[in-house]
Amino acid sequence: MKAKKGISLIVLVITIIVIIILAAAVLLSLSKNNPMDNARVATYENDMAEVRSAVALYISNFVAKDYYHNGPFNTSSSTKIDVGIKNGTDVATGDTNKVTPSTGKEGADGQVTTVSYNTSVTWEQLGLVGSSKPTSIYSCTYDPSTGAFEFTPAAGYKAQ
């Protein structure tokens, strides 16, 4: 019998399939349809929504328990509140100002005379601890006068 030279049709088809799979992987990593990037964006957006709702719940709980309704934050000034993480360190353990709850004292006329407001709030105060603590947020500030948040994503995460 005569020996066959060349490659078989099966080997050729398998080689083409492998090349197609590799090309698809390269195209996915270069395009905007990358599942890993989409997952990071979704994680970041989910963490932003979680922080927003935790701050709203924190404020509503504080106001409900505070007879004078002087709130945890001063809404009449433009002072922004550091939320959870600032400059990559936790507010509870970093070098920021000590977090104290807002307080009010009743004067002789029945009005609140002395009010001190928070300048920061920790993840723990918001109830975001353990696995619910946002990992995709590098820093966050809250403006109580407008209700606006400013988020900065952590390394590897991005906003859409």
N, C-alpha and C positions, 0 to 999 in steps of 0.2 A: 504494500500500500504506500501511497504517496503521502508525505507529511504535509499538513496544511500550514501555510504561512499567513501571517496577519492576525488581526484580533477578531473575536467573535462578535456577533450582533448583541448578545447579552452584556458583554463587558462594555461595549460602546454605549448602550442605553443606561447602564448603571453610572458610568462616568458623566454622562450628560445630566442625569438626575442630581448627582452630587454637586456639579457646577451650578445648577439652577438653585439648589438649596443655599449654597454659599453666597450666590449673587443676591438672593432675597434677604439674607441676614445682613449683608452690607448695605443694601438699599434701605432696610428698616432702620438701621442705626444712623444713616445719614439724613433720613427724611423726618418730617414732623409726626409721623405715625409710629414713632418709637414707643412701645409699650412701657418701657422703664421711665421715660420722661413723662408720659401721661400719668403714670402712677405717682411720680413725685409731685406733679402739679395737683393731682387730686388730693394727696396727703396734705399739701400746704393749704389748699382751699378748705379742706375739712378742719384743719387746725385753726384757721382763721375764724370759721363759723363757730367752732367750739369756744374759742376765747370770747367772741362777741356775746354769745349766749351766757357764758359764765359771768361776764362783767354785768350784763343786764340782770341776771339773777342775784348777784352780789348786791347791787344797788337796790333792787326791789326788796330784798330781805332786810337790808339795813334800814331803809325808809319805813318798812312795816314795823320794825322793832323800836324805832326812834320816835319818841313822842313829839319832838320838836321838828322832825322832818328836815333836819339840817344836812342830811345826806352824807355819804362818805367822801364826796368831792365837792369842791366849790365850783358851781356852775356859772358864777358871775364873772370869774376871771379867766384869762386865757392860759392858765397854768395847765400843762399837760401832765398826765399821770403815767408813770412807768409801770407797765404791766408785766409781771413774771420775770422776763429776762431783759437785761439791758447790757449792751456791750459784751455779750457772751457769758456773763456771770449771773447767777441767780440773785434776785433782789434780796432774798432772805439771808444769803451768806456773803454777798458782795460788799463793796465799800460805799454803798449808797446810804442815804439817810435812813434812820431807823423808822420802820413802819409802825405807825400808831393809829388806832382807830379815830375817826372823827368824833369829836365830843362837843357838847353844848351844855351850858349852865344857865339855869333860869335866874334872871335878875329880880329885883324887888317889884318891877312892874309886870312881871310874868313873861317878859320877852327874853329870848336867848341873847345873852350878853357876850359870852366868850365862845368862840368856835374855832377849833383847829382842824384843818383838813388834811387828808392824806396826800402825799406826793407820789406814793407808789403802793402797789398791792402785789402780794406774792402769789405764786401758783397755788400754794397751800390755802391761802385765804379764799381763793376762787374755787377751791375744791378740785383742782387739777393736780393730782398726785399720782405717782406710780405710772402705770401704762397710759393713763389719760393725760399726762403732762405732754404738751405739744413739743415735739422734737424738731419740727421743720421751721420754727420761728426763731430767728436770731434776736430780734428786738421788737418791741411793740409799745406804742404809746397811745393813750386815749385822751381825747380832748372833751371834757365834760360839758363845755359850753356849746359845742356843736354836735356832740355824739359821734365824732369821726375817729376812726382808728387809723394808725399808720403802722404797717407791718413791714419788716425786713426779713426775707427768707434766710434760713441757715444755708451753709455751704452745701451744694448739691441739690438744693430745692429752688424752684423758681415759680413766679406767678405767671399765669397765662396771659 
